[in-house]
């Protein structure tokens, strides 16, 4: 589990009144500024729980910094509760549990308007002069900074000459708009995968993460059957028979590490180990100190025990193996989870340190062309003793690097992976050509693409008619022109898409949100790796069957399935009633 | 078999090969999956020579051909004599053996095997096959016996993702229903079996193990679910509780205490808390369950008001408990609250909730109650999932006679060519007719034959229909035509509305003071 209280150097997302997100690193003893809403010391957030809403309390005379006040839930909801049903809520507001901080100024106008619920907008005249408060006056008020913005809002309401003509809904909208602009509040949220996905999509460059949405990411994780599969799962010993543990997934991720983070989250290896109970958390050792600025290896050579425990990429089960197209993988987004590959001294206690393995396509497909895979010369011990410490260190470092690369490359090439997850700009056909053979039977294959075309092409290469043609007259070798991929290796290839529709849920105003983002729909290709039986396998079908099907009107369905390009799993056309239509290369008559 | 082996669930760790007495999915074709417990013995004594056999529309599969295979294997059907068993009086046999078993109880399995003759070696059939897959929450959801509305893969994926359910989490699920969500959440929370702790790994000692507390008020379903969970090796990960959570809340009695599980509270007298990090409510009236999901004792007035205010908006579609019992129950819970309150929620973390309701009225009442009880970040979402069909669309006159194609002209040129040809033939026949009339009046039959002559056979090569029998191997239909895609014909256009909300950790002034002393604000230099 990960921390429930904010830790030093953790990334925290601040949701501002405008609903935008600002992600900051909590560096102790610094000031965090959230633009027009104000600034406050980072120490006021450290050690506090996530998901609380804070109000920046105005500086008092002589104070050097603003204070933060936790805003209770009922105060946050008070305007909606008030308008929802004034009679019932007043009970609650009078109750003992409620609101301390609310001074009532902000919302009394809303409360009073309970009786004008059905007013129409016939009388309303658009006229900016109805707001009597001028820009200058507002600026002055802002400088005076009274009541964390709430006073301004109240004053704005009072100064609006036609406020009593507004319908309840438009008044609520007006209040909300002014609140978003002036109230000095923010909510501190934990940066986890759902939040990061949302943040990258809405605030950052969505293209860099291939416009991945949460619902797609979630579905990918499920379809790929990604889950914890550690040594205590009761399977470890068995799986190790062939030297390979269980729960190994192959990933091709060109989203900067978002896919990888989502998969790691599902496997329980994304967050740094919890140190102690959340009640009294120990501050983790500060990450960058001057002492640690020395190269990581000198430290590990001097402490062999430590070195063994933390050997990078050494885990045998519950691992992710990333294949990257550049010399180095781009995993920049993992910094939000305190795993920064760009710094030299990576936090070796982070689970990803051992459970994430990376190799390049060159290392995978043609390792002997890669210098990292070539064994460095072995120096006899006597010679080593004579060397200077630095030189010896470099030697060991080289050896270890080679050992690491060799073991990762060899075990990856040996295959036996439990699944494959792909999100890449490369042609998926070429990726699957090299990776599907590395999967064990029943492994899940999931490919994401922001647009559908690469996936329809892929599905077409596994289509039923192609598979049938392949089975009837197998080519000399795969890949060939007609069969860039072996269509017999994947079962039931399916293209999915999923979209979440968000709704506004206010009393009496429940409807889908009015605007949204366009851009990529996002599609997922999913199939299961299978092991075709040796020799020819004929599908079953009864020749009389078709007639029966027709009578029941099922023929159309069967045809659809046949046309699905994989709609039917069977190796032969799956009008699986199976043969006569099925086993033919192209069904006719 | 070691204990770890026995407990290992095929859902979480199927192992390299299929094993006896474990659940497997027989994949017949897409959307036709058959969950089957493989068994080496013919326990049901169905009288097949090959032992236990599963019959499908694609052939018969003796379990001896399915056990010990690598997962994902394609398996040929076997020739099984399915017809003559009845005539041999196997029925009687069956009956008698079943009776024996009832008497002998569980021990009968071993003895039964000694009675039955060694099964015949299966003979592969000429046609028919299936694929053998390990169970996953997805394949199980697609094939499970429906008892209630099922929460499907796109929904449960999104819900578990948004609820932040991860290895080691504790989740409450109420109504367990058909168990699809239980299986998916079991996979999500799983981080080892509590019992394996003693296996020696010192690391595991401090681990908080993931747990699914699954509440169901329907007694028969509870029985079925418990059996399923046991058969699927998920005991210790999923716990089925027979309870109406709207009435009786989420606290557990002491029969659920597990000494290994540190998640449970220590106090003997108090009811146990599941200490949930996340809650999923798939109930007809989730707002009635919400009052049991508070962090501290709530005054009855608040709880009543919360429910009443939700009611004031819309009439209740199906209020399960009449108002009288409602109040009574409230008084009861209130009494408990004032004396000793135990929250079912994890008090040291934010708790996320999701309710799953098909109707907008349910959503409105739920949202209103959530607000009253102080939940934050309330959001409502609908998940629309589509499967896309990918196919080759073949259009053209040359396709005439083929199946599943459109044999109309593919281009304007093709249309023009055909029109010209028809036109020229028409002219020919006209001139022929003229000649005929000049020679003498033709009979009707003459005209008919002549007309049909003019249209077929066409002269153009373009219009020549492909001969399916001779060209079959030469043509490569799989790469002809245009690649198109469209949503599959059957769509689930609405499953349910998902309401999400969050309850932050309680933060007392004392805790704030402690945090302040720990992180003092240094005056600026």
Boltz contact constraints between the chains, C-beta under 6 A:
constraints:
  - contact:
      token1: [A, 1]
      token2: [B, 168]
      max_distance: 6.0
  - contact:
      token1: [A, 4]
      token2: [B, 348]
      max_distance: 6.0
  - contact:
      token1: [A, 4]
      token2: [B, 349]
      max_distance: 6.0
  - contact:
      token1: [A, 29]
      token2: [B, 522]
      max_distance: 6.0
  - contact:
      token1: [A, 41]
      token2: [B, 521]
      max_distance: 6.0
  - contact:
      token1: [A, 43]
      token2: [B, 519]
      max_distance: 6.0
  - contact:
      token1: [A, 43]
      token2: [B, 521]
      max_distance: 6.0
  - contact:
      token1: [A, 46]
      token2: [B, 519]
      max_distance: 6.0
  - contact:
      token1: [A, 47]
      token2: [B, 515]
      max_distance: 6.0
  - contact:
      token1: [A, 47]
      token2: [B, 518]
      max_distance: 6.0
  - contact:
      token1: [A, 47]
      token2: [B, 519]
      max_distance: 6.0
  - contact:
      token1: [A, 48]
      token2: [B, 515]
      max_distance: 6.0
  - contact:
      token1: [A, 49]
      token2: [B, 505]
      max_distance: 6.0
  - contact:
      token1: [A, 49]
      token2: [B, 507]
      max_distance: 6.0
  - contact:
      token1: [A, 51]
      token2: [B, 350]
      max_distance: 6.0
  - contact:
      token1: [A, 51]
      token2: [B, 502]
      max_distance: 6.0
  - contact:
      token1: [A, 51]
      token2: [B, 504]
      max_distance: 6.0
  - contact:
      token1: [A, 52]
      token2: [B, 504]
      max_distance: 6.0
  - contact:
      token1: [A, 64]
      token2: [B, 524]
      max_distance: 6.0
  - contact:
      token1: [A, 70]
      token2: [B, 507]
      max_distance: 6.0
  - contact:
      token1: [A, 73]
      token2: [B, 374]
      max_distance: 6.0
  - contact:
      token1: [A, 73]
      token2: [B, 376]
      max_distance: 6.0
  - contact:
      token1: [A, 74]
      token2: [B, 374]
      max_distance: 6.0
  - contact:
      token1: [A, 77]
      token2: [B, 371]
      max_distance: 6.0
  - contact:
      token1: [A, 81]
      token2: [B, 371]
      max_distance: 6.0
  - contact:
      token1: [A, 85]
      token2: [B, 309]
      max_distance: 6.0
  - contact:
      token1: [A, 85]
      token2: [B, 312]
      max_distance: 6.0
  - contact:
      token1: [A, 88]
      token2: [B, 305]
      max_distance: 6.0
  - contact:
      token1: [A, 88]
      token2: [B, 309]
      max_distance: 6.0
  - contact:
      token1: [A, 91]
      token2: [B, 305]
      max_distance: 6.0
  - contact:
      token1: [A, 92]
      token2: [B, 302]
      max_distance: 6.0
  - contact:
      token1: [A, 92]
      token2: [B, 305]
      max_distance: 6.0
  - contact:
      token1: [A, 95]
      token2: [B, 301]
      max_distance: 6.0
  - contact:
      token1: [A, 95]
      token2: [B, 302]
      max_distance: 6.0
  - contact:
      token1: [A, 97]
      token2: [B, 302]
      max_distance: 6.0
  - contact:
      token1: [A, 194]
      token2: [B, 161]
      max_distance: 6.0
  - contact:
      token1: [A, 194]
      token2: [B, 162]
      max_distance: 6.0
  - contact:
      token1: [A, 215]
      token2: [B, 158]
      max_distance: 6.0
  - contact:
      token1: [A, 218]
      token2: [B, 157]
      max_distance: 6.0
  - contact:
      token1: [A, 218]
      token2: [B, 158]
      max_distance: 6.0
  - contact:
      token1: [A, 218]
      token2: [B, 161]
      max_distance: 6.0
  - contact:
      token1: [A, 219]
      token2: [B, 154]
      max_distance: 6.0
  - contact:
      token1: [A, 219]
      token2: [B, 157]
      max_distance: 6.0
  - contact:
      token1: [A, 222]
      token2: [B, 153]
      max_distance: 6.0
  - contact:
      token1: [A, 222]
      token2: [B, 157]
      max_distance: 6.0
  - contact:
      token1: [A, 225]
      token2: [B, 136]
      max_distance: 6.0
  - contact:
      token1: [A, 227]
      token2: [B, 187]
      max_distance: 6.0
  - contact:
      token1: [A, 228]
      token2: [B, 167]
      max_distance: 6.0
  - contact:
      token1: [A, 228]
      token2: [B, 190]
      max_distance: 6.0
  - contact:
      token1: [A, 228]
      token2: [B, 191]
      max_distance: 6.0
  - contact:
      token1: [A, 232]
      token2: [B, 192]
      max_distance: 6.0
  - contact:
      token1: [A, 232]
      token2: [B, 196]
      max_distance: 6.0
  - contact:
      token1: [A, 232]
      token2: [B, 201]
      max_distance: 6.0
  - contact:
      token1: [A, 232]
      token2: [B, 204]
      max_distance: 6.0
  - contact:
      token1: [A, 233]
      token2: [B, 13]
      max_distance: 6.0
  - contact:
      token1: [A, 233]
      token2: [B, 192]
      max_distance: 6.0
  - contact:
      token1: [A, 234]
      token2: [B, 4]
      max_distance: 6.0
  - contact:
      token1: [A, 234]
      token2: [B, 7]
      max_distance: 6.0
  - contact:
      token1: [A, 234]
      token2: [B, 8]
      max_distance: 6.0
  - contact:
      token1: [A, 234]
      token2: [B, 196]
      max_distance: 6.0
  - contact:
      token1: [A, 235]
      token2: [B, 8]
      max_distance: 6.0
  - contact:
      token1: [A, 235]
      token2: [B, 13]
      max_distance: 6.0
  - contact:
      token1: [A, 238]
      token2: [B, 15]
      max_distance: 6.0
  - contact:
      token1: [A, 246]
      token2: [B, 13]
      max_distance: 6.0
  - contact:
      token1: [A, 268]
      token2: [B, 167]
      max_distance: 6.0
  - contact:
      token1: [A, 268]
      token2: [B, 191]
      max_distance: 6.0
  - contact:
      token1: [A, 278]
      token2: [B, 348]
      max_distance: 6.0
  - contact:
      token1: [A, 441]
      token2: [B, 70]
      max_distance: 6.0
  - contact:
      token1: [A, 441]
      token2: [B, 71]
      max_distance: 6.0
  - contact:
      token1: [A, 441]
      token2: [B, 72]
      max_distance: 6.0
  - contact:
      token1: [A, 441]
      token2: [B, 73]
      max_distance: 6.0
  - contact:
      token1: [A, 442]
      token2: [B, 71]
      max_distance: 6.0
  - contact:
      token1: [A, 442]
      token2: [B, 72]
      max_distance: 6.0
  - contact:
      token1: [A, 442]
      token2: [B, 133]
      max_distance: 6.0
  - contact:
      token1: [A, 442]
      token2: [B, 134]
      max_distance: 6.0
  - contact:
      token1: [A, 456]
      token2: [B, 390]
      max_distance: 6.0
  - contact:
      token1: [A, 456]
      token2: [B, 483]
      max_distance: 6.0
  - contact:
      token1: [A, 456]
      token2: [B, 485]
      max_distance: 6.0
  - contact:
      token1: [A, 459]
      token2: [B, 390]
      max_distance: 6.0
  - contact:
      token1: [A, 460]
      token2: [B, 483]
      max_distance: 6.0
  - contact:
      token1: [A, 463]
      token2: [B, 478]
      max_distance: 6.0
  - contact:
      token1: [A, 465]
      token2: [B, 477]
      max_distance: 6.0
  - contact:
      token1: [A, 465]
      token2: [B, 478]
      max_distance: 6.0
  - contact:
      token1: [A, 466]
      token2: [B, 478]
      max_distance: 6.0
  - contact:
      token1: [A, 469]
      token2: [B, 478]
      max_distance: 6.0
  - contact:
      token1: [A, 491]
      token2: [B, 131]
      max_distance: 6.0
  - contact:
      token1: [A, 492]
      token2: [B, 30]
      max_distance: 6.0
  - contact:
      token1: [A, 494]
      token2: [B, 387]
      max_distance: 6.0
  - contact:
      token1: [A, 495]
      token2: [B, 388]
      max_distance: 6.0
  - contact:
      token1: [A, 496]
      token2: [B, 387]
      max_distance: 6.0
  - contact:
      token1: [A, 497]
      token2: [B, 386]
      max_distance: 6.0
  - contact:
      token1: [A, 498]
      token2: [B, 154]
      max_distance: 6.0
  - contact:
      token1: [A, 498]
      token2: [B, 385]
      max_distance: 6.0
  - contact:
      token1: [A, 499]
      token2: [B, 384]
      max_distance: 6.0
  - contact:
      token1: [A, 500]
      token2: [B, 381]
      max_distance: 6.0
  - contact:
      token1: [A, 500]
      token2: [B, 383]
      max_distance: 6.0
  - contact:
      token1: [A, 501]
      token2: [B, 382]
      max_distance: 6.0
  - contact:
      token1: [A, 502]
      token2: [B, 381]
      max_distance: 6.0
  - contact:
      token1: [A, 503]
      token2: [B, 380]
      max_distance: 6.0
  - contact:
      token1: [A, 505]
      token2: [B, 367]
      max_distance: 6.0
  - contact:
      token1: [A, 505]
      token2: [B, 380]
      max_distance: 6.0
  - contact:
      token1: [A, 510]
      token2: [B, 364]
      max_distance: 6.0
  - contact:
      token1: [A, 529]
      token2: [B, 72]
      max_distance: 6.0
  - contact:
      token1: [A, 530]
      token2: [B, 72]
      max_distance: 6.0
  - contact:
      token1: [A, 530]
      token2: [B, 131]
      max_distance: 6.0
  - contact:
      token1: [A, 531]
      token2: [B, 72]
      max_distance: 6.0
  - contact:
      token1: [A, 531]
      token2: [B, 73]
      max_distance: 6.0
  - contact:
      token1: [A, 532]
      token2: [B, 74]
      max_distance: 6.0
  - contact:
      token1: [A, 533]
      token2: [B, 74]
      max_distance: 6.0
  - contact:
      token1: [A, 537]
      token2: [B, 129]
      max_distance: 6.0
  - contact:
      token1: [A, 538]
      token2: [B, 127]
      max_distance: 6.0
  - contact:
      token1: [A, 540]
      token2: [B, 58]
      max_distance: 6.0
  - contact:
      token1: [A, 540]
      token2: [B, 59]
      max_distance: 6.0
  - contact:
      token1: [A, 540]
      token2: [B, 127]
      max_distance: 6.0
  - contact:
      token1: [A, 540]
      token2: [B, 128]
      max_distance: 6.0
  - contact:
      token1: [A, 559]
      token2: [B, 404]
      max_distance: 6.0
  - contact:
      token1: [A, 563]
      token2: [B, 391]
      max_distance: 6.0
  - contact:
      token1: [A, 563]
      token2: [B, 404]
      max_distance: 6.0
  - contact:
      token1: [A, 564]
      token2: [B, 389]
      max_distance: 6.0
  - contact:
      token1: [A, 565]
      token2: [B, 390]
      max_distance: 6.0
  - contact:
      token1: [A, 565]
      token2: [B, 391]
      max_distance: 6.0
  - contact:
      token1: [A, 567]
      token2: [B, 30]
      max_distance: 6.0
  - contact:
      token1: [A, 568]
      token2: [B, 29]
      max_distance: 6.0
  - contact:
      token1: [A, 568]
      token2: [B, 30]
      max_distance: 6.0
  - contact:
      token1: [A, 569]
      token2: [B, 27]
      max_distance: 6.0
  - contact:
      token1: [A, 569]
      token2: [B, 29]
      max_distance: 6.0
  - contact:
      token1: [A, 569]
      token2: [B, 30]
      max_distance: 6.0
  - contact:
      token1: [A, 570]
      token2: [B, 29]
      max_distance: 6.0
  - contact:
      token1: [A, 574]
      token2: [B, 29]
      max_distance: 6.0
  - contact:
      token1: [A, 576]
      token2: [B, 29]
      max_distance: 6.0
  - contact:
      token1: [A, 585]
      token2: [B, 472]
      max_distance: 6.0
  - contact:
      token1: [A, 586]
      token2: [B, 477]
      max_distance: 6.0
  - contact:
      token1: [A, 587]
      token2: [B, 403]
      max_distance: 6.0
  - contact:
      token1: [A, 588]
      token2: [B, 402]
      max_distance: 6.0
  - contact:
      token1: [A, 588]
      token2: [B, 403]
      max_distance: 6.0
  - contact:
      token1: [A, 588]
      token2: [B, 468]
      max_distance: 6.0
